[in-house]
Amino acid sequence: MLTPAQSDYDHYGETEAFGIFPDWQSQLSKFASVEDHQREWKPSVARRMEHFACITIAMLDIDGFRIDKATQITPDMLGNWSDSVR
């Protein structure tokens, strides 16, 4: 079994759906048990995300992706991911 430090996901706790929370908490935590944050700064995780995006485009013939919460991904990864999808 993997330890939290070895996992491909970050676990910053959970934020309830109602209430006022600091920006860092609402951006990094699960919102009402909905999100898991991948450790996209790990090269193996980044490559998998890029590969999955390309497979999705090829198999479903989609024209693009909608990214709602780009603040939860590092700018370097977002740029690299965008390049690989293009």
FIPADREN-839837 format. One line per 10 residues: number of its first residue (from 1); their letters; for each residue y, x, z of N, C-alpha, C, O. Coordinates in steps of 0.02 Angstrom, whole numbers, m for minus. Example, Ala and Ser with C-alpha at 12.3 -4.5 7.8 and 13.67 -1.06 7.14 Angstrom:
<rs>
1	AS	m284 660 390 m225 615 390 m165 660 390 m166 712 423; m112 642 354 m53 684 357 2 645 394 57 670 402
</rs>
This chain:
<rs>
1	MLTPAQSDYD	m59 42 0 0 0 0 62 44 0 65 95 35; 112 25 m39 174 63 m43 219 49 16 221 m6 42; 254 101 37 305 91 88 367 64 54 372 69 m7; 415 34 90 476 9 59 513 64 19 544 49 m32; 510 126 42 545 180 7 511 197 m59 545 222 m104; 446 183 m67 410 197 m128 411 139 m178 394 147 m236; 432 82 m155 431 22 m196 481 26 m254 528 66 m252; 470 m14 m305 518 m18 m360 574 m67 m345 618 m77 m387; 572 m97 m287 623 m146 m267 660 m123 m204 632 m89 m162; 723 m142 m200 762 m132 m139 759 m196 m99 757 m251 m126
11	HYGETEAFGI	758 m188 m34 756 m246 10 813 m240 59 805 m209 112; 869 m270 43 928 m266 86 936 m328 129 990 m341 155; 883 m365 137 888 m425 178 907 m485 137 905 m485 76; 926 m537 172 938 m600 140 1005 m629 161 1027 m619 218; 1038 m664 115 1101 m698 130 1090 m772 121 1062 m793 70; 1111 m811 168 1103 m883 163 1147 m911 107 1195 m879 86; 1130 m970 83 1166 m1001 28 1237 m1023 48 1281 m1028 6; 1247 m1036 112 1312 m1060 134 1341 m1012 185 1306 m985 227; 1406 m1000 180 1439 m956 227 1482 m905 190 1481 m900 129; 1520 m868 229 1563 m816 201 1535 m749 223 1527 m736 283
21	FPDWQSQLSK	1521 m707 175 1490 m642 188 1530 m588 153 1563 m601 103; 1529 m527 178 1563 m472 144 1534 m462 74 1475 m476 62; 1576 m438 27 1554 m429 m42 1491 m387 m47 1445 m403 m84; 1489 m331 m9 1432 m287 m15 1367 m323 4 1315 m311 m26; 1371 m367 53 1311 m402 76 1289 m453 25 1229 m459 11; 1336 m490 m3 1316 m541 m52 1293 m510 m117 1254 m541 m154; 1315 m449 m133 1295 m417 m195 1228 m381 m189 1192 m374 m238; 1212 m357 m129 1152 m317 m122 1092 m353 m91 1036 m327 m92; 1103 m411 m64 1049 m446 m30 1022 m502 m74 1053 m522 m124; 964 m528 m55 938 m587 m89 983 m645 m71 1002 m653 m13
31	FASVEDHQRE	999 m686 m120 1039 m745 m108 992 m804 m101 963 m827 m150; 984 m829 m41 942 m886 m27 871 m876 m55 843 m921 m86; 843 m817 m44 775 m799 m64 764 m797 m139 707 m804 m161; 816 m788 m178 809 m794 m251 799 m728 m286 760 m725 m334; 830 m674 m265 831 m613 m305 794 m555 m271 793 m549 m210; 765 m513 m312 742 m448 m292 781 m398 m332 792 m408 m392; 800 m343 m302 839 m293 m337 794 m234 m354 766 m202 m309; 788 m220 m418 747 m164 m438 786 m99 m429 847 m97 m436; 751 m46 m414 782 19 m406 788 51 m475 750 96 m493; 836 26 m513 842 47 m583 864 119 m591 862 145 m646
41	WKPSVARRME	886 151 m537 905 221 m542 843 266 m543 849 326 m557; 785 238 m529 723 276 m536 704 275 m610 698 222 m640; 694 334 m641 679 336 m713 620 292 m734 623 260 m787; 568 288 m694 510 247 m713 528 173 m715 504 137 m759; 569 150 m669 590 80 m668 638 66 m726 632 14 m759; 684 111 m739 731 103 m794 695 98 m861 710 54 m902; 647 142 m872 609 141 m936 571 76 m944 567 49 m999; 542 51 m889 505 m13 m893 552 m71 m910 535 m114 m950; 611 m71 m880 660 m124 m894 681 m122 m967 687 m174 m1000; 694 m62 m993 714 m54 m1063 657 m76 m1110 668 m111 m1159
51	HFACITIAML	596 m55 m1093 538 m72 m1134 527 m148 m1135 514 m177 m1187; 532 m179 m1077 522 m251 m1073 575 m289 m1114 559 m338 m1148; 637 m265 m1112 690 m298 m1151 674 m294 m1226 683 m343 m1262; 651 m236 m1248 635 m227 m1319 575 m270 m1340 574 m298 m1394; 525 m274 m1297 467 m317 m1311 489 m390 m1316 467 m426 m1360; 533 m411 m1271 557 m480 m1271 594 m496 m1336 583 m548 m1365; 637 m450 m1358 673 m460 m1421 624 m465 m1479 630 m510 m1521; 576 m419 m1482 529 m418 m1538 484 m481 m1539 472 m508 m1592; 461 m502 m1481 413 m558 m1480 446 m626 m1486 418 m672 m1515; 506 m633 m1457 539 m698 m1456 596 m704 m1507 625 m758 m1515
61	DIDGFRIDKA	611 m649 m1541 664 m649 m1592 731 m675 m1564 766 m714 m1597; 747 m653 m1503 811 m674 m1474 867 m629 m1499 854 m574 m1523; 928 m652 m1493 986 m615 m1517 1022 m576 m1463 1063 m532 m1479; 1008 m590 m1400 1043 m554 m1347 1022 m578 m1278 981 m623 m1271; 1052 m545 m1229 1038 m562 m1159 1103 m581 m1125 1156 m556 m1142; 1099 m625 m1078 1156 m642 m1036 1145 m607 m969 1094 m617 m936; 1193 m567 m950 1189 m530 m887 1242 m559 m840 1302 m546 m849; 1220 m596 m791 1266 m630 m746 1292 m586 m690 1349 m594 m668; 1251 m541 m666 1271 m502 m607 1267 m428 m621 1227 m392 m591; 1308 m405 m667 1308 m335 m686 1331 m290 m629 1322 m229 m631
71	TQITPDMLGN	1361 m319 m577 1382 m278 m520 1323 m254 m479 1331 m211 m436; 1264 m279 m493 1205 m259 m455 1163 m207 m491 1107 m193 m472; 1192 m177 m542 1158 m125 m579 1207 m67 m587 1267 m78 m594; 1182 m6 m585 1228 51 m591 1256 53 m662 1222 36 m710; 1319 75 m669 1350 78 m736 1310 122 m785 1305 106 m844; 1282 177 m760 1242 220 m804 1182 183 m832 1167 186 m892; 1147 148 m789 1088 110 m811 1108 56 m859 1074 45 m910; 1162 21 m846 1184 m33 m890 1200 m5 m960 1182 m36 m1010; 1233 52 m962 1248 84 m1026 1185 106 m1062 1178 95 m1122; 1139 138 m1026 1076 161 m1056 1034 102 m1080 1005 104 m1134
81	WSDSVR	1032 50 m1040 994 m9 m1058 1023 m42 m1121 986 m61 m1166; 1090 m47 m1124 1122 m77 m1182 1108 m37 m1245 1094 m65 m1298; 1110 30 m1240 1094 72 m1297 1022 62 m1320 1009 58 m1380; 976 58 m1273 906 51 m1293 892 m17 m1324 851 m23 m1369; 928 m69 m1302 918 m136 m1330 947 m139 m1400 918 m172 m1444; 1003 m106 m1411 1032 m104 m1478 985 m72 m1527 1000 m66 m1586
</rs>
